[in-house]
Amino acid sequence: MLQGTGSDVGKSLIVAGLCRLFARRGLKVRPFKPQNMSNNAAVTADGGEIGRAQALQARAAGIAPTVHMNPVLLKPQSDVGAQVVVRGRVIGNARADDYQRLKPTLLPAVLDSFARLADGADLILVEGAGSPAEVNLRAGDIANMGFAEAADVPVVLIGDIDRGGVIASLVGTVALLASAERHRLAGYLINKFRGDVRLFDGGIGIIGERTGLRCFGVVPWFAEAGRLPAEDAVVLQQRPPVAFPASGGVRIYVPRLPHIANFDDLDPLRAEAGVVVSFIDLAEALPGDADAVILPGSKATIADLDALVAAGWDVDLKALHRRGGTIVGLCGGYQMLGQAIADPHGMEGPPGQRHGLGMLDLTTVLGADKTLTEVTGTCALTGEAVHGYEMHVGVTDGPGRRRPFIRYASHTDGAVSADERVLGCYLHGLFVADGFRHAFLQRLGRAGAGIASFQREVDGVLDRLADHLERHADVDGLLAAASSARRSPSGSAQK
């Protein structure tokens, strides 16, 4: 199990790289995260949803994702509450204090999912959440040491040297753990190092003296990490500014909604040369050079619509449309483009109704049933094949549906304005389809061909990440540490 000294230390990335590395060695590898908190989710073939990071890790391991890889998923809807998803299905909403009482009851399901993955696997790579040093949350823990003890697995800590204070974070984490938890530690990894690795030799010595732990390596900064799907919205504020495209390029802006969800939908566009995708705060005015705006998904659509309108973006969007620009709404963003959104049962916040942006002739009513399905269809505008998944509550209908955006074998999805410059649909993963993405960018004025296959680009980055870890981490030592876990929670022998 790989646990971090804090959030965003690179646990997800390292697990993905190790999944690819050990899979290339011929091992049957499975990723697992007992509890995740993210509004970036993916739909699985077994009809549930899991964290986006576990879906990427499954791809790295060369297997299809299942709900058992992330049995508990928390999807924040406010600063103090989240939707609780257990084995792919929503069981309700919980405030933070309510969840502290709920989480111990979820451990049996978590251990059962772990045992199911263990059946037939050579290696399970478990990702922790946050940090085990959050000892105020230790009671009933299922995300870090609580799970590690229940499943009897060894733990490796990951420290992020880029944020500073990595010696203190590692030593402090170990000091805060209970004696039995410290004995479970096999060692640690240093991640995101910049510069001459030899300069940290003294730091390794100090950490060893204070903790007695073995160092499994100092992993240098992996520059291509930003090309892989991210899970936490905090990365949207960390991404460095990018240069404006040359003549023939495209500028796309995405408002950073307070409850933004599934923003990895934009990754295929960000990967294209000559395309600048900028996430900007609602407090900023929409730049006048925009070719398009994409309204992303939201975990609290009415609340995010309120924030968008309060910031004046409704005026900016209509001005962009008058100038000939394009507006695309995905899932929650699609709902915002309609005439009205109603949430009579309080599915995403307090019950209520709002006027929408009025750019498509549609209304949405949020309901209790959640659509979770993989889909394949055709774009009605371009004729290009599209594929991905739907993941939403609510039904959207109205005269605007007479001009659908996507056609499936059994139904249609979305709407297109009469001038074909306001588009919306429920399809997540829309831009992964290479033919559609290229056609869409050409409609915006992009000159030249794009990358041939976004999926191959992702696989190439995963391969290079695996190579990176092979060079800089003691992966044989990690594998030997993992082999010390001999029995699963159900008592069946582990390989």
N, C-alpha and C positions, 0 to 999 in steps of 0.2 A: 504494500500500500504506500502510495506517495502522498504525503501530507505537506502542507506549506507552512511557513512561518507567518503567512498573511495571505490576503486575497491578491490575485493577479501576480503571483510570483512565477507563473509559467507551468503550473501543474498540468493543465489540460494539454499544452503543447508537448511537454516531455512525455506524457502518457501516449499521445498520438505517435510521436516519433519512435518510442519503444515498441508500440504495437506493430508499426511497419517493419522495424528492424528485426524483431523476433519472428514475425510472420515470414520474412524473407529467409530466415534460417530454417523454415519448415515447421515451426511450432504452431499449434492451434491456440491462438491468442484471443482473449476476450477482454474488452474494457468494461469497467464497472464503476459506477459512482452511486453510493447508497442514497445520498440526498444532494440535490442540486437546487440552486436558486437562480433562475434565468428566465427572461421573456423571449429569448431566442430558442425556439424549440423546433423539433423535426417530427414528422409523422412516420410511424413505423408500419411495416407491411402487416403486422398483426393488429392494426387498427388503433394504436395508442399514440402517445406523444412522449418524447424524452428530450433532454437537453441537447442543444445543437452540438456541443463538444463531444458527447458520446456517439452521436451519429458520425462525426468526422473520425473519431477513434475507431469505430467499427469499419469504416471505409479503409482506414490505414491497416487494419488487421485482415482485410479482404473478406469480410462477412457482412451479412445484412443486419442492420440494427434491430433490436427487439426491445420491448418495454422493460425486460428484466435487466438491461444494462444501466438503467436509471430508475429504480422503483419508486423513488419519492422525488417529485419535482415541484418546487415552489415558484409560482409566477406572481411577482409583486404587482399589486393593484393600487397601493398607496404607500406612504412612508411607514405605516404600522401594520399593514395587512397584506395577505397574499392568497391566491387561489392554490389549493392543495390538490396535486395530481398524484394518485397512487397507482402504480403499474399501468400508466397510460390513461387513466380515467379520472375525471374531476370528482372529488368527494365532497367539496365544499370550499368555503372561504374561512380564513382564520386570522385573527389578530396575532401579533407576536406572542403575547402572553398566553393566548389560547393554544397556540402551536406548541409551546413548551410543555403543556400538559398532554397534548395529543401525540407527540413524537415517540414516547416510549411504547405506545400501542402499535406503532408501525414497524417495530423491529422484527417481529415474526415474518412479515411480508418481505422485508429487506433480505433477511437471511434465507428465505425460501428462494427468492430470485437469484441470490448468490449461488446457492446450491444447484439450481437449474443450469446456470452458466458453467459451473464447475464440471457438470456431467459431460464428459468427452473433451474437455479442454486440457491443454498442457500447461497453460499459464494464464492467470487472471491478473490484470494490472488494475488496481483499485485507486481511484482518485479521491482524495479528501476534499473537504469544502472549508473555505476560510482557513482557520488555524486551530490546532488543538490547544494553543495557549489561551483561547477564550474560555478559561476555566469557569467563568461565571455561568456558562451555558452547558457545563459538563454533565449535569444530572440528566439522565435519559438520553444522552447523546447517541445518535445513529450515523453521524457524518464523519467522525474522526476516530478518536481512541475508543469511544463506546462501541463502534462497529468493529474496530481492529481486535478488541478483547473478545467480543461475542463470536467473531469468525476465526479467532486465533491466527492472525496473520502478522508478519513482521512489517515494520514501518521504516521508510526512508524519508527524512525531512528535506524539503527544498527551500533554500534561501535565495532571495533576490538581491544581488549586490548592486544592481543599477540604482535602486532607490536609496542606497546608503544604509549604514548601520547593520550590515549583515551579520557581523560577529555577535553584536548584542542581541539581534533577533534570534539567532540560533541558540546561543547560550541561555538567553532568557526563556525561550520556549522550553528547553530541556529542564531548566530550573523549576518551571511552573508545573511540570508534569508530576503525577504521583509516581512513587517508586516502581510499581508494577508496569506503568506505562513507559518509564525510562528504560526498563529492561527489554521492552519490546522493540526499541530502536536499533536498527541494523547499521545506521550511518546517515550521511547527509550528502546532498548535492548543492553546489553553488551554481546559480543560473544567472544569465545575462551579463557576463563579464565583458568589459571593454578594455583593451590594452594588452600589455604583456602579462600573461597568466603567472609567470614566475614571481611577479611582485606580490602575489598573494600567498606565497609559501609560508611567510611568517604568520599570516592569519590562520592558515590551516593548523599550524603548530599550536596557536593559542586556543582555538576551538577544541583541538584534541586534548589539551591539558585541562580545560574546564569541563569537558563533557565525557571524555573517553571514547568519543565516537570516531568512526572511520570516515574518511572523505572518499566518496565514490566519483569525484571529479569536479573540475571547474569548467563549466560549459560557457563558451563565449557567446556573445550576442548573436542571435540568428536573425539576420536582416530580413529574411523572407517571411517572418512570422506574420506580418501584416497582410500577406496574400492568402492566408487561411481564414476560414470563417471564425469570427470572434464571438464570444458568448456574453461578455459583460459590456453594458453600454458605456462604462467608464473609458473604454478604449477609444470611443468616438472623440473624446476630449484630448486624448494623448497623441492621436495621429498627426504627424507633422504636416505643415502646409505643402501643397504640391504646386509645381509651376503651371502656369496657364498653357493650354495647348497652342500649338502653332496654327497657322491658317488651315482651315479644314477640320479643326478640332471641335469638340462639343463640351459645353459647360452645363452640368446638371447639379442642382442644389436640392438638398434634403433637409427639411426642418428637424431639429433635434427635439422631438416631442418629449414631454416629461415622462411618459410611460411607453416610450418607443419599444417596439417588439419586432423580432425577425428582421433586423436591419441588415443581416447577411444576405437578404434578397438583392442588395446592391453590389455585392462583391464581384460578380461577373462584369459589371460595367466598370468598376474601379480597376479591373485587371487590364482593360483595353488601353493600348497606347493612343494618345490623342484625345482621351476622354478624361475630364476632371469631374469627379463626384465629390462635392463638398458638403459635409454636415455642418449646419450653422445654427446658432442659438436663435430662439424666437425673438430675443431682444434685438437682434440685428435685422435690418431691412433686407428684403430680397434684392440682391444685386441686379442692376439693370442689364448686365450682359448674359443673363440666364437664357439658355436655349430650352431648358425644361426644368420642371420641379417634380419630384416624386414624393408623394405623401406616403410614408411607410405605415406598417402595421402598428397597432396600439393595443395595450392591455386594458386601457380605460378610455374608450373612444370619446365619450361625451366630455370627460374632463380634459382630454387633449384638444378636442375641438374648441372648448371654452378658452383654453390657453392660446390657441392659434388665433382666434378671433380677437381676444383681448390685446394681443401683440400687433394687430393690424395686418396680419398675413392674409386675411380674406380679401382685403383691398389690393394687396400686392399680387395675389394670384389672378385676380380678375384683370389687373393692369397687364400682367404678363400675357394673358390670353388675348387681350386686345392687340398687343404688339406682335402676335403671331406665334407665341411660345406654346409649348405643350405641357399639359399637366396630367400626371398618371397617379392614380390612387390604388394602393395595394391593401386589400383586406380592410383594416380599420380606416385607412386613407380613402379607400373606395366608398365606404359608408359616409365619410365626411363630405364627399362631393355631392351627395344627394340633397333633396329638399328638407328632409327631417330625419332625426334618429330618436327612437323611443326606447327607453329601458324600464318598462313598467314593473318588472320584478326585482330591480336592483342587481342585475347580474354582474355589472362592472363598477358599481358605486351606488350612491343614493338613487332611488327610482326617480325618473324624470324624463323630459323630452326637450330637444333642442332643434332649432332651425339649422339645417346644414348649410354648406357653402352655395347650394343652389346651382351648381354647374352641370349636374345631370338630373334628369327628371325621374327621381327614385325616392323611395322612403325605406327606412330600415327599422325593424322591430327586433330588439334583442330578446332571446328566449332561453329557456333552460337547456334545450338540446344543443350539443356541440357537434359540429361537423368535423370529422377527422378522417380524411381519405386521400389516397394517392390517385392522381388523375393524369390522363394523357389526352390531348386534343389538338385543335388547330386554331391559330389566330385568324379571326374573321377578316381582319384588315390586310394582313400580309400573305395569308395562306401557308405560313410556316408552322411546322409542328411545335408544340409546347408540351411541357410535362412538369410535374411538381406535386404539390399537395394543397388541400384546403384544410384550414384549421380555424374555425370561427364559431361564435354563437350568433344567432340572429338570421333573419330572412330579409333579403333586399328585393323589392319589386317596384313596378311602376312602368309607365310608358317608355322610359328610356331603355328598358330591357328589349324593346323591339329591334334595337340595333346592338346586338351582343358583341362583346369583345372576343370571347373564346367559345368555340363550339366543341362539345364532347359528343360521344356516340349517343348518350341518352338525354342530354340536356345542354343548355347554354349557360354561360357565366358572364357577368359584367355588362358594361354598357359603353357606347361610344357616342360622343356628341355629333351633331349634324356636320360640323366642320372637321371632324376627326382629330381634334386637338385636345380633347378632354377624354381620358380613357380610365376605366376602372375595372377591377376584377378581384376575385378572392384567391387567385392562384399565387401561392408562394413558390419561389423557384422559377418564376417566369423568365428571367433573363439568363438562366443557365442554358437554355436552348440556343445553340450557336446561331442557327439560321434566323430565328426570330430576333435575337439581340443585334445581329448585323443589320437586318432590315429596319429595325427600330432606329438605330443610330444613323442610318442613311436617310431616314425620314427627317431627322434632326439636322441634316447637312454634313454628316461625317463623311469625309472622303477616304477612300482606300479600304483594303480588306482588314478584318479583325483577326484575333487569335482563332486558330482553327478549332480548338476544343478546350473549353474552360475546364471540363472534368480532367482532361489530360494534364492541364496546367496544375491543378490541385494535386494530382498524383505525383507529378514531377517535384513539387515542393515537399511533399511527404517523403519521397525518396531522398531528397537532399537533406532533409531534417534527420532522417535515420542515419545517413552518412556522417552528419555533423556529430550526432551522439556517439556513433561508433568511434570517431576520432578522439573525442574529448571526455567521454565518461567511461568508467570501468563497468561496461555492460555485462561482462562475464561475472564480475563480482556481484552485480545486482541480481543476475539470474541465480547465482549460488545462494544469495540471501533469500530469494523467493522460494528456493527448494527446501528451506527450513520449515515451510508450512506444509505439514504432512496430511492434515485431515481437515475436511470441510465441516461446517456446522452440523450437517446431517450424519457425520461420522464416516462418510465414504472416503476412500483413499484418494489423495491428490497426486498427480504426476509432477 
